[in-house]
Amino acid sequence: MSKIGMGLGASIVSNNILENKANIKWILRESSVNELDNGWRFLSEIDTEEYLSHAENMSTCDWSTIVEIEPAVLSIFNMPIGTELILIYEGEKKYFIDTNSGQKLSY
């Protein structure tokens, strides 16, 4: 069963992430634009403002696809609208920084 069928919806993701060109770096949760949208947005470490200004560089994908790419995101799913995170990679370790509070989040 797909994650959409389980009610976890879809997210908007940089094609740089989906095409394995770069890691997830910036994560934010906005208000949903429709019933399938869970509000999560994932941007890569190499995305530029110019790249992101072109809608064709972003895709909508099932939440389960994001979890397959980076399982750590499963721990943030229930965070509220307005959440802004940075995913930090330190060798084998990963953690989130809440950009609103500056706090490190464990998962």
N, CA, C and O atoms as a GROMACS GRO file, in nm:
protein
  428
    1MET      N    1   0.084  -0.118   0.000
    1MET     CA    2   0.000   0.000   0.000
    1MET      C    3   0.089   0.124   0.000
    1MET      O    4   0.189   0.129   0.072
    2SER      N    5   0.052   0.223  -0.079
    2SER     CA    6   0.133   0.345  -0.085
    2SER      C    7   0.111   0.428   0.040
    2SER      O    8   0.010   0.414   0.109
    3LYS      N    9   0.206   0.516   0.067
    3LYS     CA   10   0.193   0.605   0.182
    3LYS      C   11   0.077   0.702   0.162
    3LYS      O   12   0.015   0.744   0.259
    4ILE      N   13   0.047   0.739   0.036
    4ILE     CA   14  -0.067   0.827   0.011
    4ILE      C   15  -0.194   0.755   0.059
    4ILE      O   16  -0.279   0.817   0.123
    5GLY      N   17  -0.206   0.628   0.030
    5GLY     CA   18  -0.320   0.551   0.075
    5GLY      C   19  -0.329   0.545   0.227
    5GLY      O   20  -0.437   0.522   0.282
    6MET      N   21  -0.216   0.565   0.294
    6MET     CA   22  -0.214   0.563   0.439
    6MET      C   23  -0.234   0.704   0.495
    6MET      O   24  -0.228   0.724   0.616
    7GLY      N   25  -0.257   0.800   0.408
    7GLY     CA   26  -0.286   0.935   0.452
    7GLY      C   27  -0.167   1.024   0.477
    7GLY      O   28  -0.182   1.129   0.539
    8LEU      N   29  -0.047   0.986   0.431
    8LEU     CA   30   0.071   1.068   0.454
    8LEU      C   31   0.098   1.166   0.340
    8LEU      O   32   0.182   1.254   0.353
    9GLY      N   33   0.029   1.152   0.229
    9GLY     CA   34   0.032   1.250   0.124
    9GLY      C   35   0.159   1.260   0.043
    9GLY      O   36   0.245   1.172   0.045
   10ALA      N   37   0.167   1.372  -0.028
   10ALA     CA   38   0.278   1.398  -0.119
   10ALA      C   39   0.346   1.529  -0.081
   10ALA      O   40   0.288   1.615  -0.015
   11SER      N   41   0.472   1.541  -0.124
   11SER     CA   42   0.554   1.658  -0.093
   11SER      C   43   0.611   1.715  -0.222
   11SER      O   44   0.614   1.648  -0.325
   12ILE      N   45   0.655   1.839  -0.215
   12ILE     CA   46   0.722   1.902  -0.328
   12ILE      C   47   0.872   1.894  -0.302
   12ILE      O   48   0.921   1.933  -0.196
   13VAL      N   49   0.944   1.843  -0.402
   13VAL     CA   50   1.084   1.808  -0.385
   13VAL      C   51   1.167   1.859  -0.502
   13VAL      O   52   1.124   1.853  -0.617
   14SER      N   53   1.286   1.909  -0.472
   14SER     CA   54   1.379   1.950  -0.576
   14SER      C   55   1.418   1.829  -0.660
   14SER      O   56   1.442   1.720  -0.608
   15ASN      N   57   1.424   1.849  -0.790
   15ASN     CA   58   1.467   1.740  -0.879
   15ASN      C   59   1.612   1.701  -0.852
   15ASN      O   60   1.652   1.588  -0.882
   16ASN      N   61   1.692   1.792  -0.797
   16ASN     CA   62   1.830   1.756  -0.762
   16ASN      C   63   1.832   1.643  -0.660
   16ASN      O   64   1.923   1.560  -0.662
   17ILE      N   65   1.734   1.638  -0.571
   17ILE     CA   66   1.723   1.530  -0.473
   17ILE      C   67   1.674   1.403  -0.541
   17ILE      O   68   1.731   1.296  -0.523
   18LEU      N   69   1.567   1.416  -0.618
   18LEU     CA   70   1.508   1.298  -0.682
   18LEU      C   71   1.602   1.233  -0.783
   18LEU      O   72   1.596   1.112  -0.805
   19GLU      N   73   1.689   1.312  -0.844
   19GLU     CA   74   1.784   1.260  -0.943
   19GLU      C   75   1.918   1.223  -0.880
   19GLU      O   76   2.015   1.198  -0.952
   20ASN      N   77   1.924   1.220  -0.748
   20ASN     CA   78   2.046   1.183  -0.674
   20ASN      C   79   2.166   1.271  -0.707
   20ASN      O   80   2.280   1.224  -0.705
   21LYS      N   81   2.141   1.397  -0.737
   21LYS     CA   82   2.251   1.490  -0.764
   21LYS      C   83   2.300   1.556  -0.636
   21LYS      O   84   2.413   1.605  -0.630
   22ALA      N   85   2.214   1.558  -0.533
   22ALA     CA   86   2.250   1.626  -0.408
   22ALA      C   87   2.166   1.573  -0.294
   22ALA      O   88   2.058   1.517  -0.314
   23ASN      N   89   2.217   1.594  -0.172
   23ASN     CA   90   2.144   1.556  -0.051
   23ASN      C   91   2.036   1.657  -0.017
   23ASN      O   92   2.041   1.772  -0.061
   24ILE      N   93   1.939   1.613   0.062
   24ILE     CA   94   1.841   1.703   0.120
   24ILE      C   95   1.914   1.796   0.216
   24ILE      O   96   2.000   1.751   0.291
   25LYS      N   97   1.882   1.924   0.213
   25LYS     CA   98   1.941   2.018   0.309
   25LYS      C   99   1.835   2.100   0.380
   25LYS      O  100   1.831   2.102   0.503
   26TRP      N  101   1.748   2.168   0.306
   26TRP     CA  102   1.646   2.254   0.365
   26TRP      C  103   1.511   2.186   0.357
   26TRP      O  104   1.472   2.133   0.253
   27ILE      N  105   1.441   2.190   0.468
   27ILE     CA  106   1.310   2.124   0.477
   27ILE      C  107   1.214   2.224   0.543
   27ILE      O  108   1.245   2.279   0.648
   28LEU      N  109   1.101   2.246   0.481
   28LEU     CA  110   1.002   2.333   0.543
   28LEU      C  111   0.862   2.278   0.524
   28LEU      O  112   0.835   2.204   0.430
   29ARG      N  113   0.774   2.317   0.615
   29ARG     CA  114   0.635   2.273   0.605
   29ARG      C  115   0.547   2.395   0.591
   29ARG      O  116   0.544   2.484   0.677
   30GLU      N  117   0.475   2.398   0.480
   30GLU     CA  118   0.383   2.506   0.447
   30GLU      C  119   0.240   2.454   0.456
   30GLU      O  120   0.217   2.335   0.476
   31SER      N  121   0.145   2.544   0.442
   31SER     CA  122   0.005   2.501   0.434
   31SER      C  123  -0.013   2.418   0.307
   31SER      O  124   0.046   2.449   0.203
   32SER      N  125  -0.094   2.315   0.316
   32SER     CA  126  -0.121   2.228   0.200
   32SER      C  127  -0.194   2.307   0.091
   32SER      O  128  -0.275   2.395   0.121
   33VAL      N  129  -0.164   2.274  -0.034
   33VAL     CA  130  -0.233   2.339  -0.145
   33VAL      C  131  -0.351   2.257  -0.197
   33VAL      O  132  -0.434   2.309  -0.271
   34ASN      N  133  -0.357   2.129  -0.158
   34ASN     CA  134  -0.471   2.044  -0.194
   34ASN      C  135  -0.475   1.926  -0.098
   34ASN      O  136  -0.391   1.916  -0.009
   35GLU      N  137  -0.572   1.838  -0.114
   35GLU     CA  138  -0.592   1.730  -0.016
   35GLU      C  139  -0.480   1.627  -0.014
   35GLU      O  140  -0.461   1.560   0.087
   36LEU      N  141  -0.404   1.612  -0.123
   36LEU     CA  142  -0.294   1.516  -0.125
   36LEU      C  143  -0.163   1.575  -0.071
   36LEU      O  144  -0.074   1.502  -0.028
   37ASP      N  145  -0.153   1.708  -0.074
   37ASP     CA  146  -0.030   1.777  -0.033
   37ASP      C  147  -0.019   1.777   0.120
   37ASP      O  148  -0.109   1.824   0.189
   38ASN      N  149   0.093   1.723   0.172
   38ASN     CA  150   0.114   1.723   0.318
   38ASN      C  151   0.188   1.849   0.365
   38ASN      O  152   0.212   1.865   0.485
   39GLY      N  153   0.223   1.937   0.272
   39GLY     CA  154   0.285   2.065   0.308
   39GLY      C  155   0.436   2.064   0.317
   39GLY      O  156   0.498   2.170   0.329
   40TRP      N  157   0.497   1.947   0.312
   40TRP     CA  158   0.644   1.939   0.324
   40TRP      C  159   0.711   1.976   0.192
   40TRP      O  160   0.666   1.936   0.085
   41ARG      N  161   0.820   2.052   0.202
   41ARG     CA  162   0.901   2.095   0.088
   41ARG      C  163   1.045   2.058   0.118
   41ARG      O  164   1.096   2.084   0.227
   42PHE      N  165   1.112   1.996   0.020
   42PHE     CA  166   1.250   1.950   0.037
   42PHE      C  167   1.338   2.012  -0.070
   42PHE      O  168   1.313   1.996  -0.190
   43LEU      N  169   1.443   2.083  -0.026
   43LEU     CA  170   1.537   2.148  -0.116
   43LEU      C  171   1.675   2.089  -0.093
   43LEU      O  172   1.708   2.046   0.018
   44SER      N  173   1.754   2.088  -0.198
   44SER     CA  174   1.886   2.025  -0.188
   44SER      C  175   1.995   2.125  -0.151
   44SER      O  176   1.975   2.246  -0.150
   45GLU      N  177   2.111   2.069  -0.120
   45GLU     CA  178   2.227   2.149  -0.082
   45GLU      C  179   2.284   2.230  -0.198
   45GLU      O  180   2.363   2.322  -0.176
   46ILE      N  181   2.247   2.196  -0.322
   46ILE     CA  182   2.300   2.269  -0.438
   46ILE      C  183   2.197   2.358  -0.506
   46ILE      O  184   2.228   2.423  -0.605
   47ASP      N  185   2.074   2.360  -0.455
   47ASP     CA  186   1.970   2.443  -0.516
   47ASP      C  187   2.004   2.590  -0.498
   47ASP      O  188   2.044   2.634  -0.390
   48THR      N  189   1.988   2.665  -0.605
   48THR     CA  190   2.007   2.810  -0.600
   48THR      C  191   1.871   2.878  -0.616
   48THR      O  192   1.773   2.814  -0.655
   49GLU      N  193   1.867   3.005  -0.586
   49GLU     CA  194   1.743   3.081  -0.603
   49GLU      C  195   1.698   3.075  -0.749
   49GLU      O  196   1.579   3.061  -0.777
   50GLU      N  197   1.793   3.086  -0.841
   50GLU     CA  198   1.760   3.080  -0.984
   50GLU      C  199   1.701   2.943  -1.020
   50GLU      O  200   1.600   2.935  -1.090
   51TYR      N  201   1.764   2.836  -0.973
   51TYR     CA  202   1.715   2.700  -0.999
   51TYR      C  203   1.573   2.683  -0.946
   51TYR      O  204   1.486   2.630  -1.015
   52LEU      N  205   1.550   2.729  -0.825
   52LEU     CA  206   1.419   2.713  -0.762
   52LEU      C  207   1.312   2.802  -0.823
   52LEU      O  208   1.193   2.777  -0.804
   53SER      N  209   1.353   2.906  -0.896
   53SER     CA  210   1.255   2.995  -0.958
   53SER      C  211   1.188   2.933  -1.080
   53SER      O  212   1.092   2.990  -1.134
   54HIS      N  213   1.236   2.818  -1.124
   54HIS     CA  214   1.178   2.748  -1.238
   54HIS      C  215   1.098   2.627  -1.188
   54HIS      O  216   1.156   2.531  -1.138
   55ALA      N  217   0.967   2.633  -1.201
   55ALA     CA  218   0.879   2.530  -1.147
   55ALA      C  219   0.913   2.390  -1.197
   55ALA      O  220   0.890   2.291  -1.127
   56GLU      N  221   0.968   2.381  -1.317
   56GLU     CA  222   1.000   2.249  -1.373
   56GLU      C  223   1.114   2.180  -1.298
   56GLU      O  224   1.139   2.061  -1.320
   57ASN      N  225   1.184   2.252  -1.212
   57ASN     CA  226   1.292   2.194  -1.132
   57ASN      C  227   1.244   2.131  -1.002
   57ASN      O  228   1.323   2.078  -0.924
   58MET      N  229   1.113   2.137  -0.981
   58MET     CA  230   1.052   2.077  -0.862
   58MET      C  231   0.951   1.972  -0.907
   58MET      O  232   0.891   1.983  -1.014
   59SER      N  233   0.933   1.869  -0.824
   59SER     CA  234   0.837   1.765  -0.855
   59SER      C  235   0.755   1.735  -0.730
   59SER      O  236   0.797   1.761  -0.617
   60THR      N  237   0.637   1.680  -0.753
   60THR     CA  238   0.554   1.631  -0.643
   60THR      C  239   0.578   1.482  -0.635
   60THR      O  240   0.571   1.411  -0.736
   61CYS      N  241   0.606   1.433  -0.515
   61CYS     CA  242   0.626   1.288  -0.502
   61CYS      C  243   0.568   1.239  -0.370
   61CYS      O  244   0.548   1.314  -0.275
   62ASP      N  245   0.540   1.111  -0.368
   62ASP     CA  246   0.484   1.044  -0.254
   62ASP      C  247   0.580   1.056  -0.134
   62ASP      O  248   0.702   1.049  -0.150
   63TRP      N  249   0.523   1.072  -0.015
   63TRP     CA  250   0.604   1.081   0.108
   63TRP      C  251   0.698   0.961   0.120
   63TRP      O  252   0.812   0.976   0.165
   64SER      N  253   0.651   0.843   0.081
   64SER     CA  254   0.735   0.722   0.093
   64SER      C  255   0.862   0.733   0.010
   64SER      O  256   0.964   0.675   0.046
   65THR      N  257   0.857   0.806  -0.101
   65THR     CA  258   0.976   0.826  -0.183
   65THR      C  259   1.081   0.906  -0.106
   65THR      O  260   1.200   0.874  -0.111
   66ILE      N  261   1.037   1.009  -0.035
   66ILE     CA  262   1.128   1.089   0.045
   66ILE      C  263   1.190   1.003   0.155
   66ILE      O  264   1.310   1.012   0.181
   67VAL      N  265   1.108   0.921   0.219
   67VAL     CA  266   1.158   0.834   0.326
   67VAL      C  267   1.261   0.735   0.272
   67VAL      O  268   1.359   0.704   0.340
   68GLU      N  269   1.240   0.685   0.151
   68GLU     CA  270   1.338   0.595   0.090
   68GLU      C  271   1.470   0.667   0.065
   68GLU      O  272   1.577   0.609   0.086
   69ILE      N  273   1.464   0.791   0.022
   69ILE     CA  274   1.585   0.870  -0.004
   69ILE      C  275   1.656   0.904   0.127
   69ILE      O  276   1.778   0.893   0.137
   70GLU      N  277   1.579   0.945   0.227
   70GLU     CA  278   1.637   0.985   0.356
   70GLU      C  279   1.543   0.943   0.470
   70GLU      O  280   1.452   1.017   0.507
   71PRO      N  281   1.565   0.823   0.526
   71PRO     CA  282   1.476   0.771   0.631
   71PRO      C  283   1.462   0.862   0.753
   71PRO      O  284   1.361   0.854   0.823
   72ALA      N  285   1.558   0.947   0.780
   72ALA     CA  286   1.550   1.036   0.897
   72ALA      C  287   1.427   1.126   0.893
   72ALA      O  288   1.379   1.169   0.998
   73VAL      N  289   1.375   1.156   0.773
   73VAL     CA  290   1.261   1.248   0.766
   73VAL      C  291   1.134   1.189   0.826
   73VAL      O  292   1.041   1.263   0.858
   74LEU      N  293   1.129   1.060   0.841
   74LEU     CA  294   1.010   0.997   0.901
   74LEU      C  295   0.983   1.056   1.040
   74LEU      O  296   0.867   1.068   1.080
   75SER      N  297   1.087   1.092   1.112
   75SER     CA  298   1.073   1.143   1.248
   75SER      C  299   1.015   1.284   1.254
   75SER      O  300   0.973   1.327   1.362
   76ILE      N  301   1.012   1.357   1.144
   76ILE     CA  302   0.965   1.496   1.146
   76ILE      C  303   0.823   1.511   1.091
   76ILE      O  304   0.769   1.622   1.094
   77PHE      N  305   0.763   1.405   1.042
   77PHE     CA  306   0.636   1.416   0.968
   77PHE      C  307   0.530   1.496   1.042
   77PHE      O  308   0.460   1.576   0.980
   78ASN      N  309   0.515   1.478   1.171
   78ASN     CA  310   0.407   1.543   1.247
   78ASN      C  311   0.440   1.683   1.297
   78ASN      O  312   0.362   1.741   1.373
   79MET      N  313   0.553   1.738   1.257
   79MET     CA  314   0.587   1.874   1.299
   79MET      C  315   0.490   1.973   1.233
   79MET      O  316   0.439   1.945   1.125
   80PRO      N  317   0.466   2.087   1.297
   80PRO     CA  318   0.361   2.178   1.250
   80PRO      C  319   0.398   2.261   1.128
   80PRO      O  320   0.515   2.273   1.091
   81ILE      N  321   0.294   2.318   1.065
   81ILE     CA  322   0.314   2.415   0.957
   81ILE      C  323   0.398   2.529   1.014
   81ILE      O  324   0.377   2.573   1.127
   82GLY      N  325   0.493   2.575   0.936
   82GLY     CA  326   0.586   2.679   0.981
   82GLY      C  327   0.721   2.624   1.022
   82GLY      O  328   0.815   2.699   1.045
   83THR      N  329   0.730   2.489   1.031
   83THR     CA  330   0.857   2.426   1.065
   83THR      C  331   0.958   2.453   0.953
   83THR      O  332   0.925   2.442   0.835
   84GLU      N  333   1.079   2.490   0.991
   84GLU     CA  334   1.190   2.508   0.897
   84GLU      C  335   1.312   2.438   0.956
   84GLU      O  336   1.356   2.470   1.066
   85LEU      N  337   1.365   2.342   0.881
   85LEU     CA  338   1.476   2.262   0.929
   85LEU      C  339   1.590   2.261   0.829
   85LEU      O  340   1.571   2.282   0.710
   86ILE      N  341   1.710   2.236   0.882
   86ILE     CA  342   1.827   2.207   0.799
   86ILE      C  343   1.873   2.068   0.840
   86ILE      O  344   1.885   2.039   0.959
   87LEU      N  345   1.898   1.982   0.742
   87LEU     CA  346   1.951   1.849   0.770
   87LEU      C  347   2.103   1.857   0.756
   87LEU      O  348   2.156   1.889   0.649
   88ILE      N  349   2.172   1.826   0.866
   88ILE     CA  350   2.318   1.835   0.872
   88ILE      C  351   2.376   1.694   0.862
   88ILE      O  352   2.330   1.602   0.930
   89TYR      N  353   2.476   1.678   0.778
   89TYR     CA  354   2.547   1.551   0.762
   89TYR      C  355   2.686   1.568   0.819
   89TYR      O  356   2.762   1.654   0.774
   90GLU      N  357   2.721   1.486   0.918
   90GLU     CA  358   2.857   1.485   0.973
   90GLU      C  359   2.908   1.343   0.968
   90GLU      O  360   2.890   1.265   1.061
   91GLY      N  361   2.972   1.311   0.857
   91GLY     CA  362   3.018   1.173   0.838
   91GLY      C  363   2.898   1.080   0.836
   91GLY      O  364   2.807   1.097   0.754
   92GLU      N  365   2.896   0.982   0.924
   92GLU     CA  366   2.785   0.886   0.931
   92GLU      C  367   2.667   0.941   1.011
   92GLU      O  368   2.557   0.886   1.006
   93LYS      N  369   2.689   1.049   1.085
   93LYS     CA  370   2.584   1.106   1.169
   93LYS      C  371   2.504   1.210   1.092
   93LYS      O  372   2.557   1.282   1.007
   94LYS      N  373   2.375   1.217   1.124
   94LYS     CA  374   2.287   1.318   1.066
   94LYS      C  375   2.201   1.373   1.178
   94LYS      O  376   2.168   1.302   1.273
   95TYR      N  377   2.165   1.500   1.167
   95TYR     CA  378   2.071   1.558   1.262
   95TYR      C  379   2.005   1.680   1.197
   95TYR      O  380   2.054   1.734   1.098
   96PHE      N  381   1.895   1.721   1.255
   96PHE     CA  382   1.821   1.837   1.208
   96PHE      C  383   1.849   1.956   1.299
   96PHE      O  384   1.867   1.940   1.419
   97ILE      N  385   1.853   2.074   1.240
   97ILE     CA  386   1.857   2.200   1.314
   97ILE      C  387   1.726   2.272   1.282
   97ILE      O  388   1.692   2.292   1.166
   98ASP      N  389   1.654   2.311   1.387
   98ASP     CA  390   1.533   2.392   1.370
   98ASP      C  391   1.580   2.535   1.349
   98ASP      O  392   1.637   2.596   1.440
   99THR      N  393   1.557   2.590   1.229
   99THR     CA  394   1.610   2.723   1.199
   99THR      C  395   1.535   2.833   1.274
   99THR      O  396   1.586   2.944   1.288
  100ASN      N  397   1.414   2.803   1.323
  100ASN     CA  398   1.340   2.903   1.401
  100ASN      C  399   1.398   2.917   1.542
  100ASN      O  400   1.401   3.027   1.596
  101SER      N  401   1.442   2.807   1.602
  101SER     CA  402   1.492   2.810   1.739
  101SER      C  403   1.643   2.792   1.749
  101SER      O  404   1.703   2.825   1.851
  102GLY      N  405   1.705   2.740   1.643
  102GLY     CA  406   1.847   2.709   1.646
  102GLY      C  407   1.879   2.579   1.718
  102GLY      O  408   1.996   2.543   1.733
  103GLN      N  409   1.777   2.508   1.764
  103GLN     CA  410   1.798   2.385   1.839
  103GLN      C  411   1.826   2.267   1.748
  103GLN      O  412   1.773   2.255   1.638
  104LYS      N  413   1.911   2.179   1.799
  104LYS     CA  414   1.941   2.052   1.733
  104LYS      C  415   1.830   1.953   1.771
  104LYS      O  416   1.795   1.940   1.889
  105LEU      N  417   1.777   1.885   1.671
  105LEU     CA  418   1.672   1.786   1.695
  105LEU      C  419   1.727   1.646   1.677
  105LEU      O  420   1.791   1.616   1.576
  106SER      N  421   1.702   1.562   1.772
  106SER     CA  422   1.741   1.421   1.760
  106SER      C  423   1.627   1.345   1.694
  106SER      O  424   1.511   1.384   1.706
  107TYR      N  425   1.661   1.240   1.626
  107TYR     CA  426   1.554   1.156   1.569
  107TYR      C  427   1.579   1.012   1.605
  107TYR      O  428   1.501   0.924   1.567
   0.00000   0.00000   0.00000
